[in-house]
Amino acid sequence: MDTMIQGNAIAAELKALGILSNNSGVSTGVNWLKGEGNGVESFSPVDGSLISSCTSASREEYEQIMQTAAAAFKEWRMWPAPKRGEVVRQLGEKLREHKQDLGKLVSYEMGKSLQEGLGEVQEMIDICDFAVGLSRQLYGLSMHSERPLHRMYEQWHPLGIVGVISAFNFPVAVWSWNAALAFVCGDVCIWKPSSKVPLSAIATQKIIAEVFKANNVPEGVSCLMVSHSSIGEEMAKDARVPLISVTGSTRVGKRIGGIVGERLGRVIQELGGNNAIIISEHANMNIAIRAAIFGAVGTAGQRCTTTRRLIIHESVYADVLNLLKKSYAQLRIGNPLDQNNHVGPLIDRKAVEDYEKAIAQAMEEGGKMIVEGGVCSGEGYESGCYVKPCIIEASNNFKIVQHETFAPILYVMKYSTIEEALDMQNGVPQGLSSSIMSTNIYETEYFLSQQGSDCGIANVNIGTSGAEIGGAFGGEKETGGGRESGSDAWKAYMRRQTNTINYSTQLPLAQGIKFDI
């Protein structure tokens, strides 16, 4: 189908859903504010067309949203957690109803494949399911006191307002990882989405509003502020927001983290990745090649978990390169809504410029082109955002290899021992995701040991991308150290309180201290 026809069809569907029924990107939940800030335009990288524009939050509206959220928190925190969980359960059901519509919008607005767009909405559904169960499992601990007739325990209370600053590459899923947990914990959320993909956020907010209105959820529990970066920094400075969750580049994370740190606030940071797959001579090559290719070219290399480096054992190095070259020759680049295509566009022309600069720098540093890159031109590529996935033989010490480029550039290098491979994998500033392809138990256990991978995610015989919501997601070093989604990540959205109860008629002091009067 012609991309322009597809774009018109998607716009018609959005209007039917009410997503484009007004042009405001500012909401306190059910209510939509006028949006008196600078306008934000959403262009699709698929065909370069303007999908729609929306208004953004002004400084005055920011204050209105903050006050509404603060008032909502006082009521929302008093709802029993299972009742809050029931609201989140209904949100998951509503997302199931709109999965096709929202997934298609995510694909068209961001440029990822339709299957990845649908998969992103499925992640939202999955985290809602996870959070429903969590609403009955916000456990504390009981402890034995050293003093007679005393009882000690811990409990967890909601924090308050949670600010969520999300990136363009996952327009809706990352918000849900934070919001679903925050909601069942009794927090309220203010969402500042990427200004490159505002319509996906607006669509999500309209779906939320349906559920919240039906359940009489206080206005202000889920707020949206489309804007450029200034509002995000304003929220980072605001002491009324005890927790900021920010997803983006390391540069952005350092700036936001520094601002929040100055006021001793909390921050969850999901930042850059420079992820590697180690391919051992003991690897199942069928699995290894499939994992490497999807990891490198999925979402056109615009995932934080994208495979950026292949560290290949010298004995199979030539064979792996030959397999990669054959597979890359079969990749189809084009409209991501066409499921016959493997690689869609980069988000915008600035990303294309970064891709070209990275290739040029790799060549200047001594790299060798294994699979040629370049910008696609001709029919179907009018947006100027389509590029060819490339493979470059490089040294792990190249400056450009140490840097994360959000594009389908894969660096390959060889190793001789597993210890050398781990030194190379860990020898970058980032520490998000990592993988080893091996059937050798010594290698896989070494990889997972305390002397192995230094990343927050370490996989065996699967790739670096495609995390499940049941596990805590996040990384170390310049990736930020935060955790979202599963496991006990919920604790970041609450405050711990230690309680001691004296049910005796005396006042014994801790550590046996005597104080008589």
Legacy VTK file of the C-alpha trace (Angstrom):
# vtk DataFile Version 3.0
C-alpha trace
ASCII
DATASET POLYDATA
POINTS 517 float
0.000 0.000 0.000
1.257 3.499 -0.805
2.661 5.179 2.312
0.551 8.314 1.815
-2.598 6.217 1.595
-1.554 4.408 4.755
-0.900 7.703 6.488
-4.326 9.034 5.557
-5.959 5.805 6.710
-4.208 5.986 10.085
-5.199 9.639 10.518
-8.826 8.687 9.802
-8.675 5.909 12.404
-7.220 8.291 14.981
-9.972 10.820 14.352
-12.588 8.090 14.740
-11.055 7.169 18.089
-11.112 10.819 19.166
-7.324 10.942 19.332
-7.119 13.829 16.869
-10.407 15.409 17.958
-8.547 18.272 19.610
-5.001 19.543 19.369
-4.162 19.771 23.076
-1.224 17.861 24.521
-1.962 18.883 28.120
-4.238 16.872 30.405
-4.915 16.366 34.093
-6.622 13.057 33.400
-10.136 13.282 32.016
-9.868 17.048 31.465
-7.783 18.606 28.698
-6.259 22.049 29.095
-5.912 24.529 26.272
-2.165 24.192 25.960
-0.726 27.670 25.746
2.913 26.796 25.238
4.767 26.458 21.950
3.208 24.097 19.426
4.642 20.628 18.797
4.430 18.980 15.376
4.590 15.235 14.799
6.167 14.137 11.514
6.200 10.491 10.499
9.662 9.255 9.484
7.854 6.656 7.355
6.857 9.148 4.655
7.921 12.531 6.047
4.350 13.782 6.323
2.957 15.906 9.130
0.542 13.662 11.033
-0.766 16.396 13.301
0.315 19.180 15.613
-0.627 19.805 19.214
-0.300 22.538 21.780
2.084 22.163 24.696
2.071 23.076 28.371
2.782 26.643 29.407
4.463 27.585 32.680
1.053 28.486 34.149
-0.447 25.178 33.069
2.533 23.342 34.543
1.672 24.870 37.900
-2.009 23.966 37.483
-1.103 20.351 36.719
1.272 20.176 39.679
-1.375 21.421 42.086
-4.018 19.084 40.663
-1.657 16.109 40.957
-0.734 17.006 44.543
-4.399 17.204 45.543
-5.164 13.911 43.778
-2.377 12.129 45.635
-3.940 12.906 49.014
-7.084 11.038 47.954
-5.563 8.330 45.753
-3.133 7.134 48.447
-6.118 6.336 50.671
-7.651 3.925 48.162
-6.817 0.332 49.163
-4.018 -0.999 46.987
-6.148 -3.864 45.561
-8.777 -1.303 44.532
-6.076 0.697 42.750
-5.009 -2.588 41.179
-8.523 -3.138 39.859
-8.317 0.190 38.017
-5.003 -0.872 36.481
-6.569 -4.221 35.500
-9.271 -2.366 33.591
-6.614 -0.204 31.955
-4.945 -3.379 30.682
-8.280 -4.560 29.267
-8.849 -1.230 27.532
-5.367 -1.421 26.015
-6.257 -4.877 24.686
-9.244 -3.332 22.930
-7.080 -0.638 21.339
-3.955 -2.718 20.724
-4.217 -2.619 16.915
-4.990 1.107 16.744
-2.354 2.211 19.236
0.265 -0.198 17.879
-0.256 1.120 14.364
0.076 4.718 15.571
3.301 3.904 17.435
4.684 2.282 14.285
3.725 5.155 12.014
4.766 7.981 14.342
8.059 6.448 15.530
8.988 4.346 12.491
9.371 0.923 14.114
7.863 -2.131 12.440
4.164 -2.808 12.916
4.979 -5.998 14.840
7.236 -4.007 17.180
4.533 -1.369 17.592
2.015 -4.030 18.535
4.633 -5.635 20.769
5.131 -2.346 22.591
1.423 -2.138 23.397
1.562 -5.763 24.537
4.282 -4.732 26.997
1.837 -2.174 28.394
-0.786 -4.883 28.791
1.723 -7.231 30.430
2.899 -4.673 32.984
-0.729 -3.924 33.888
-1.248 -7.656 34.534
1.933 -7.721 36.634
0.851 -4.662 38.623
-2.582 -6.115 39.411
-0.955 -9.014 41.271
1.547 -6.647 42.853
-1.303 -4.597 44.367
-1.817 -7.442 46.862
1.890 -8.026 47.501
3.373 -4.727 48.714
4.998 -6.607 51.558
6.875 -5.258 54.542
8.959 -7.172 57.089
8.689 -7.976 60.770
11.798 -8.097 62.981
12.613 -9.143 66.535
13.380 -6.301 68.884
16.235 -6.458 71.386
13.887 -4.888 73.944
11.251 -6.975 75.760
7.593 -6.439 74.868
8.467 -4.464 71.748
7.568 -5.212 68.159
9.420 -3.953 65.075
8.316 -4.001 61.485
8.722 -2.214 58.163
6.033 -0.851 55.927
5.977 0.943 52.597
4.113 4.165 51.825
3.551 5.899 48.483
5.974 8.674 47.578
3.661 11.200 45.929
4.130 12.661 42.472
6.238 10.626 40.045
7.566 12.490 37.012
8.064 10.286 33.933
10.257 11.636 31.113
10.187 9.157 28.226
12.153 8.867 24.967
11.019 8.589 21.350
12.125 4.997 20.728
9.497 3.529 23.052
6.720 6.126 22.890
4.322 4.363 25.300
5.801 1.215 26.902
8.347 2.906 29.177
5.641 5.187 30.570
3.575 2.122 31.445
6.510 0.401 33.199
6.593 3.344 35.583
2.928 4.297 35.756
1.373 0.865 36.324
3.656 0.272 39.319
3.314 3.827 40.605
-0.487 3.680 40.424
-0.815 0.484 42.491
1.727 1.891 44.969
-0.564 4.886 45.497
1.464 7.467 43.565
0.280 9.859 40.884
2.142 10.417 37.601
2.994 13.380 35.426
4.173 12.258 31.988
6.433 14.348 29.804
6.784 12.325 26.558
9.318 12.948 23.815
8.255 15.873 21.644
9.095 13.682 18.617
6.198 11.306 19.320
3.474 13.294 21.126
0.456 11.671 19.451
1.162 8.220 20.875
1.157 9.774 24.356
-2.062 11.700 23.668
-3.731 8.506 22.421
-2.638 6.655 25.570
-3.939 9.441 27.801
-7.347 9.257 26.114
-7.477 5.509 26.769
-6.531 6.114 30.416
-9.223 8.768 30.721
-11.948 6.290 29.722
-10.966 3.926 32.512
-10.366 6.584 35.144
-13.680 8.309 34.451
-15.593 5.021 34.769
-13.967 4.390 38.168
-14.207 7.926 39.565
-10.436 8.123 39.920
-9.422 11.572 41.242
-8.523 14.071 38.547
-4.734 14.458 38.533
-3.694 10.824 39.111
-2.455 10.617 35.517
-1.323 13.885 33.928
0.212 14.592 30.525
2.413 17.505 29.515
3.579 17.533 25.908
6.392 20.051 25.622
9.972 20.567 24.612
12.808 19.923 27.075
12.233 22.978 29.291
9.230 21.482 31.093
11.164 18.305 31.860
13.939 20.320 33.488
11.347 22.353 35.399
9.914 19.131 36.799
13.409 17.906 37.712
13.924 21.070 39.784
10.550 20.813 41.531
10.798 19.552 45.125
7.123 18.561 44.937
8.188 15.676 42.670
10.089 13.221 44.908
10.903 10.830 42.057
11.886 11.485 38.452
12.149 8.571 36.028
14.069 9.582 32.910
14.771 7.521 29.809
17.155 8.925 27.214
20.774 9.500 26.385
23.544 9.523 28.976
24.010 13.233 28.300
20.354 13.962 29.124
20.476 11.665 32.150
23.516 13.394 33.621
21.828 16.771 33.295
18.492 15.665 34.788
20.194 13.549 37.451
22.368 16.467 38.494
19.357 18.753 38.856
17.398 16.215 40.918
20.471 15.396 43.005
20.933 19.019 44.015
17.586 18.893 45.822
18.258 15.359 47.147
15.388 13.917 45.155
15.229 10.396 43.790
15.879 9.443 40.194
15.477 6.314 38.074
17.678 6.589 34.995
17.512 4.303 31.967
20.210 5.750 29.735
22.604 4.688 27.003
23.631 1.177 26.086
26.652 -0.158 24.185
25.627 -3.764 24.162
27.751 -6.693 23.032
27.188 -10.311 22.100
30.112 -12.661 22.641
30.047 -15.445 20.033
32.107 -18.390 21.260
33.574 -21.162 19.150
31.065 -23.318 21.076
28.063 -21.256 19.916
25.012 -22.603 18.143
25.482 -20.474 15.023
21.850 -20.661 14.034
20.852 -18.943 17.278
23.843 -16.613 17.336
23.334 -15.146 13.869
19.581 -14.646 14.308
20.111 -12.953 17.671
22.883 -10.726 16.325
20.904 -9.574 13.303
17.689 -8.787 15.155
19.662 -7.137 17.939
21.549 -4.942 15.480
18.807 -3.933 13.017
15.580 -4.202 15.039
13.930 -0.766 15.426
16.635 0.375 12.971
19.200 0.210 15.768
17.247 2.652 17.956
16.789 0.537 21.070
18.804 1.144 24.207
19.364 -2.637 24.136
20.426 -2.703 20.459
23.438 -4.932 19.737
26.268 -2.517 18.912
29.252 -4.898 19.126
29.942 -8.533 18.210
32.938 -10.025 19.988
33.728 -13.191 18.019
36.167 -16.000 18.778
39.050 -15.949 16.325
38.483 -19.565 15.241
34.967 -18.830 13.940
35.456 -15.164 13.040
35.588 -15.650 9.256
32.620 -18.027 9.276
30.494 -15.615 11.333
31.286 -12.704 9.006
30.316 -14.769 5.970
26.997 -15.722 7.581
26.346 -12.105 8.540
27.072 -10.862 5.020
24.667 -13.404 3.507
21.952 -12.492 6.003
22.399 -8.722 5.652
22.061 -9.084 1.882
18.537 -10.401 2.457
17.359 -7.507 4.640
14.506 -5.485 3.174
14.456 -1.775 4.051
11.228 0.161 3.737
7.849 1.132 5.109
7.606 -0.483 8.587
3.854 -0.970 8.185
4.639 -3.479 5.440
5.399 -6.681 7.307
7.603 -7.909 4.457
10.206 -5.293 5.435
12.793 -5.868 8.153
14.190 -2.353 8.681
12.262 0.897 8.939
13.460 4.499 9.114
15.471 6.398 11.683
13.426 8.880 13.697
14.521 12.007 11.760
17.196 13.463 9.518
19.331 14.489 12.488
19.617 10.789 13.334
20.665 10.121 9.730
23.414 12.740 10.055
24.654 11.068 13.259
24.697 7.707 11.440
26.806 9.124 8.608
29.202 10.864 10.988
29.695 7.673 13.008
30.591 5.671 9.898
33.017 8.354 8.752
34.691 8.477 12.169
35.006 4.688 12.309
36.751 4.744 8.940
39.062 7.554 10.065
40.034 5.539 13.150
41.031 2.572 11.013
37.815 0.587 10.638
37.178 -1.772 7.736
33.769 -1.880 6.047
32.364 -5.424 6.000
28.817 -4.574 4.880
28.421 -1.200 3.177
26.145 1.422 4.694
24.597 4.548 3.223
21.382 6.557 2.976
18.586 5.024 0.888
17.132 7.063 -1.962
14.417 6.664 -4.553
10.783 5.617 -4.419
9.562 4.846 -0.925
12.460 6.657 0.744
11.224 10.237 0.279
11.372 11.046 3.987
15.185 10.850 3.840
15.233 8.777 7.047
16.020 5.312 5.671
19.574 3.985 5.981
21.331 0.712 5.239
22.403 -1.421 8.203
26.176 -1.765 8.033
28.916 -3.837 9.634
32.352 -2.406 10.427
35.408 -4.287 11.630
36.815 -2.178 14.444
38.816 -2.083 17.628
36.971 -1.909 20.928
39.201 1.062 21.788
38.009 3.257 18.916
36.399 6.412 20.329
33.334 5.894 18.142
32.963 2.296 19.370
32.992 3.579 22.957
30.120 5.899 22.026
26.464 4.880 21.533
25.133 5.785 18.075
21.380 5.290 17.748
21.514 3.668 14.314
22.007 0.204 12.707
25.813 0.156 12.854
27.353 -3.097 14.072
31.034 -3.236 15.070
32.775 -6.635 14.891
36.024 -7.678 16.571
37.766 -10.919 17.504
39.038 -12.473 20.751
41.118 -15.493 21.762
40.115 -16.256 25.398
36.880 -15.839 27.330
38.683 -13.568 29.796
39.736 -11.295 26.942
36.183 -11.287 25.573
34.765 -10.170 28.940
37.388 -7.441 29.262
36.329 -6.142 25.847
32.631 -6.383 26.590
32.999 -4.549 29.901
35.486 -2.052 28.486
32.949 0.633 27.588
31.343 3.365 29.734
27.836 1.876 29.442
26.494 -1.239 31.176
22.975 -2.093 30.080
22.625 -5.430 28.249
24.984 -8.243 27.312
24.864 -11.763 25.864
27.030 -14.788 25.294
26.409 -17.442 22.662
27.958 -20.668 23.922
27.093 -24.255 24.860
30.189 -24.485 27.077
29.083 -24.419 30.723
32.382 -22.974 31.963
32.051 -20.009 29.603
28.401 -19.336 30.393
28.901 -19.580 34.151
32.010 -17.397 33.972
29.991 -14.851 31.995
27.322 -14.770 34.725
29.752 -14.742 37.663
30.969 -11.765 39.692
34.003 -11.569 37.404
31.869 -11.743 34.268
29.448 -9.277 32.684
29.174 -5.928 34.474
25.797 -5.133 32.872
22.374 -4.957 34.481
21.168 -7.585 31.992
23.258 -10.655 31.140
21.788 -13.271 28.790
22.905 -16.709 27.655
21.968 -17.881 24.156
19.522 -15.059 23.550
20.252 -11.576 22.241
20.676 -8.264 24.017
17.218 -6.883 23.205
13.747 -8.096 24.063
13.509 -7.951 27.867
10.461 -9.386 29.644
8.505 -7.198 32.069
8.833 -9.767 34.871
12.487 -8.899 35.433
13.846 -5.591 36.676
15.074 -3.625 33.655
18.111 -1.363 33.812
21.879 -1.134 33.798
25.030 0.057 35.483
27.757 2.685 34.939
26.644 5.375 32.464
23.386 3.515 31.888
22.288 5.092 35.152
21.788 2.289 37.673
18.003 2.512 37.791
15.501 -0.349 37.584
11.981 -0.368 36.175
9.272 -2.943 35.492
9.384 -6.300 37.300
10.954 -8.025 40.293
11.028 -5.619 43.279
11.354 -2.457 41.189
8.144 -1.272 42.892
10.193 -0.279 45.940
11.601 2.706 44.037
8.101 4.210 43.933
7.554 3.990 47.687
9.205 5.115 50.905
10.296 2.635 53.562
9.288 3.232 57.164
10.584 1.339 60.213
8.076 1.078 63.077
8.674 0.096 66.712
5.779 -0.485 69.084
6.247 -0.650 72.854
3.383 -2.549 74.498
5.056 -2.751 77.932
4.690 -0.433 80.925
8.399 0.433 80.867
10.701 2.418 78.557
13.814 0.303 77.993
16.316 2.042 75.710
18.176 0.471 72.828
21.777 -0.742 73.276
21.071 -1.156 77.014
21.472 2.573 77.721
20.375 3.684 81.216
18.635 7.000 81.758
17.036 7.397 85.173
15.301 10.475 86.580
LINES 1 518
517 0 1 2 3 4 5 6 7 8 9 10 11 12 13 14 15 16 17 18 19 20 21 22 23 24 25 26 27 28 29 30 31 32 33 34 35 36 37 38 39 40 41 42 43 44 45 46 47 48 49 50 51 52 53 54 55 56 57 58 59 60 61 62 63 64 65 66 67 68 69 70 71 72 73 74 75 76 77 78 79 80 81 82 83 84 85 86 87 88 89 90 91 92 93 94 95 96 97 98 99 100 101 102 103 104 105 106 107 108 109 110 111 112 113 114 115 116 117 118 119 120 121 122 123 124 125 126 127 128 129 130 131 132 133 134 135 136 137 138 139 140 141 142 143 144 145 146 147 148 149 150 151 152 153 154 155 156 157 158 159 160 161 162 163 164 165 166 167 168 169 170 171 172 173 174 175 176 177 178 179 180 181 182 183 184 185 186 187 188 189 190 191 192 193 194 195 196 197 198 199 200 201 202 203 204 205 206 207 208 209 210 211 212 213 214 215 216 217 218 219 220 221 222 223 224 225 226 227 228 229 230 231 232 233 234 235 236 237 238 239 240 241 242 243 244 245 246 247 248 249 250 251 252 253 254 255 256 257 258 259 260 261 262 263 264 265 266 267 268 269 270 271 272 273 274 275 276 277 278 279 280 281 282 283 284 285 286 287 288 289 290 291 292 293 294 295 296 297 298 299 300 301 302 303 304 305 306 307 308 309 310 311 312 313 314 315 316 317 318 319 320 321 322 323 324 325 326 327 328 329 330 331 332 333 334 335 336 337 338 339 340 341 342 343 344 345 346 347 348 349 350 351 352 353 354 355 356 357 358 359 360 361 362 363 364 365 366 367 368 369 370 371 372 373 374 375 376 377 378 379 380 381 382 383 384 385 386 387 388 389 390 391 392 393 394 395 396 397 398 399 400 401 402 403 404 405 406 407 408 409 410 411 412 413 414 415 416 417 418 419 420 421 422 423 424 425 426 427 428 429 430 431 432 433 434 435 436 437 438 439 440 441 442 443 444 445 446 447 448 449 450 451 452 453 454 455 456 457 458 459 460 461 462 463 464 465 466 467 468 469 470 471 472 473 474 475 476 477 478 479 480 481 482 483 484 485 486 487 488 489 490 491 492 493 494 495 496 497 498 499 500 501 502 503 504 505 506 507 508 509 510 511 512 513 514 515 516
